[in-house]
Amino acid sequence: MSSVGRFLLRQNLPLGLLLAAVVGILAPAPGRAMARLPTQHVAVAIIFVCAGLRLRTEQIQAALNSWRATCWGSVSILLVTPVIGSGLADIVRLDWALRLGLALFCCVPTTLSSGIALTTQAGGNVALAVLLTVLTNAVGIFTVPLVLAQLLGAIGAVELSASDLIAKLCLSILLPLAAGRLLGRYVERWADSHKEAIGLASNAALITVPWMTFSTSAQRLLLLAPASLGAIVAAGAGVHLVFLAVNALAVRALRLGAAESIAVVLVASQKTLPVALTVLTFLPLPADVKGLVAIPCVASHLIQIFIDAVVATHWHSRTGG
């Protein structure tokens, strides 16, 4: 495979998300047609079945010894960053739907894979990164609706039933994740040898969700001013840098080791796009408004990966990892 092909393969998710936005806005008819079918729910199920197939819990027991790091990381992901992020989103000078999207993204748990991958690259405690990812995404199904119900009302007039959202997230996320993990126990060798293919399938399913969302909101998105897009990018970067700073100060105060600190700072500062888009499908909003809400989610996801890739590379060079 050529160097260009390898680059495209490595960057398939960010490139795919950008392509989904462009195609959805400029040629919305196919995406609108797909959105009228249960395609989105099927795509979300595929994402979390794939996550379950790739989930390995053997290293988690070793990470349980890092209880201070685990406690802070969990509290930061599920409570501290949602409160800080929603507060910052409330003061950003953007349309309320865009502020709602930024706040929504801040309220979800950590990424399903990129946090672990970047922790590995930076020479951090991978077992701790796995533990934080599994723990917060499992617990977050029950805590995120409660946090959202309290915080999103301050950003936009959204009446949200926490209990209803918990039930929907259990069906959309927890059930497929558990099914994937159960299946993974029987096909573990196959899953390990096809990690790249499973990752590509998961990313392809993820890309279809914003594609349909952008397609249904194309008319409104075309009216979005370039200045607003710039403000969205700046706001997403600013919020993520604040998360990194807060977690960096916390691990220093807790006097964690270098490997533990790397894992906590990276994993506790990131947010997961699949859960954000899944929650968005259940918010009581018009379809065209959901497209606007999705923009800060997708933009913030891309921005955090770019920033943390730079941070991980810097740490890798310092630690010789």
N, C-alpha and C positions, 0 to 999 in steps of 0.2 A: 504494500500500500504506500502511496506517495505521502510526502510530508503534509501536503494540503489535505489529503484524505484523512490522515491521522488527526490533524487539527480539528477538522469538521466533526469527526467522531467524538473527540474529547469534549468539544464545546457544543454538543448536539442540543442540550437543554436551553442554554441562553439564546443560541441561534434560532432554535425552534420557537421559542417564546416571542422573539422579535418578528419572525416570519408570520406567526399566528396573528400578531397585532396588525401587521401590514395587510395581509390577505383578508383578515376579518373586516377591516375597515374599508378597503378598496373594492373588495368583491364579496359582499356580505350574504348573497343569496344562498350558497351551499351551507354556510354556517347556521343561518336562520332555519333552514329546512331540517338540519340535524338537531337543532335545539328543540324542535317540536316533538322529537322522539325521546325516549328515555336514555339517550346516548350519554348524557352527563353522569347519570348514576352508574351506568356500566363502566365508564371511564374511571370514576372514583374507586369503584370496586376493584378494577384491575390494578390501580396504583397500590392499594393496600394489600391485596393478595401478593403482589410482587414484593412489597416490603416484608411481609411475613415469610416469604420464601427465603429472603436474604438474611433474615434475622437470626443471629447466633447469640445465645445467652451463656455460653460456657465461661466467658471472661467476666461476667457480672459479679460472681462470687468474690473474686479477687478484688474487685473495685469497692466492695462493701466496706472494706477496712478504711477507706477514705471518707469517713462519715461527715467530717466538717465540709469537705468539698462537695459531697453529695447533697447535704442539707442546703448549703448556700446556693448551689447551682439550681436545685429544684425550686427554691423560693424565688430566686431571681427570674427564672423562666416563667413560672406560673403566676407570680404576683408583682414583683418589683418592676420588671420591664414593662408589663402591661400598664401599670399605673403611670410610670414615667412616660412611656410612649404615648398613651392616650392624652396625658396632660400636655405634651409637646404638640400633638396633633391638633389640640383644641385652640392653640394660639397661632398656628400657621395660617397665613392669609391666603386661603384657597376656598374654592367652592365647598359647600358642606359635604357633598358626596365624596369628594376627593379626600377631605379630612376624615371622613368616616372610613374610607378604605385604608388610610394610613393607620388609624386607630385599630381597626380590625386586624391588620397584619401584626401589630404589636402585641395583640392579646393571645395569639395562638402559641403552641409549644415550639420547641426547637426543631430544626431540620431533621429529616429522616436519615440522610446520608452524608450531606456535604460537611456537616460539622465533624463527623467521625473521620472523613477523608482528609480534611484540613488538619485535624489533630494529628493524624498519622504523618502527614507531610511535615508538620512543624516539630515532630519529635515529642509529642505530648503523651499523656496517659490514655491510651486508646480504650482500655477497659472501662475507665471512668467515663469517657465520652459515650461509650455504648450504654452504660448504665443510665446516665442522664437522659439519653435519647429515648430509651425504652420506657423508663419510669415516667418522664414528663408527658410523653405522648399517650400513655395509658391513663394516667391520672387526669391529664388535661381534658379528656373527653367529658369528665364530670365537673371540672373546675372552670374550664373556659366559658361555658354558657352562663355560669353565675357571674364571672367577671365581666363578660360582655353585657349582660343585662344591666349591670351597675354603671359601666363606663360609656357605652355607646350612646346612651340617652343624652349625655352631655355634648356629644359631637353632632348628632342629628336626631331628629324626632323619630326614633325607631323603638317601637314597643316590641319587646322580645320576651317570649316565654322560655325561661331557663330549662324547665322540666321537659318541655316539648323538644327543645334543641338537643338536650342530653339524649333523649330517646332516638332522635334522628341520627345523631353522631354515632351512637352505639351500633345502629343498623348499617350506617354508611362506612364507618371506619373500623370499629372494634371487631365486628363480625367478620369482614373480609380479612383483617389482619390476623385474627385467630385462625381462620380457615387456611390462610397461607402458611402460618407457622406450623399448623398440624400437618398439612401436606408436605412441608419442608422436612419434617421428621422422617418421612418415608422416601423422599427423593433428594436427600441432603447431598449425596455425592453428585447427582446430576445438576442440582442447583449451584453447587460450588464450581463446577466446570463450565457453567453457562451464566456466570454472573453478569458479563457484559451484555448478553442478549436479554436477560431479565431486566437489567437497568434500562436498556433501550426501549423495551416494551412499556416499562413504567413511565419513562419520559414521554413517549409517544402519546400515552393515555393522558398524561398531565397537560401536554400541549393542546389537546383537543378542547379542554375545558375553557381556557381563556379565548381560544379561537371562536367558539360558539358565543361566549359572552361578548366579545368585541363585535361579532357580526350582528347580534341583536341590537347593539347600541351604536352602530356605525354612524347614523345621522348626527347624534349628539357628540360623538367623539370627533367628527370632522369640524365641529364648531369650537373645539377646545383650542385656545390660543397657545402659540409656542411658548409664551412667557409662563403659562400655567404648567406646561410640561417641564420647563426648566426648574420651576419652583418645586414640582413633585420630586424630581431627581435630587435637588438640593436638600429637601426636607427628609427624604429617605436616607441620604448619606449622613445628614446631621444627627438624626435619631440613632442610627447604628453606631456612629462614633461615640455618642453619649453612652450607649449600652456597653461598648468596649471599655470606656473609661470607668464606669461604675463597677463593672466586674473586675477590672484590673486593680482598682483601689480595694475592693473587698478581699481578693485573694492575698493582697499584700498585708492587709490588716489581720487576716487569718493565719498568716505565715505559712502558706502552703508551699510544698516543694515545686520546683520548676515544671516538672512534667504535669503535675496536678493543676497548676496555675494555667498552663497552656490549654488544657482540656476545658477547664471551667470558663475561661475568658472567651474562647471560640464558641463552644457549644451553647453557653448561657446567653450569648449576645445575638444568636441567630434565631430566625423564625421560619416556620414551614409554610411554603406556598400551597401544597395540596390541601392541608387542613383549612387554610384561610379561604380558598376557593370553594371548598365543601361547605363551610359555614355560610359563605355568601349565597349559595344556592337556596339556603333555608331562611334567609332574612326576608321579612315582608316588605320588599321593595319592587317597584316596576322594573321590567326587564331592561329597559334602556338605561335606567339609573345604575343597575348592577354593572354595566360596562364601565361607567365612570369609577365606581367603587373598586373595580378590579385593577385599574391602571396603577394606583399606588402600591398595590400588593405585588404585581409583577415587577414594577420598577424597583421596589425595595428589595425584592428577592435577588434580582440581578446585581444591584449595587452591593449588597452584603457579601455576595460571593466574590466580587471583584476586590473589595476592600480586604476581606479576610484572606484571600489568596496572597495579597501583598504582605499582610501581617505574618501569615504562616511561612512564607518564603524568608522573611527577615529573621524569624525565630529559628528556622532551620539552619540558616547561615551562622547564627550566634551559637547554637548548641552543637553544631556539627552533626545534627540528626539526619 
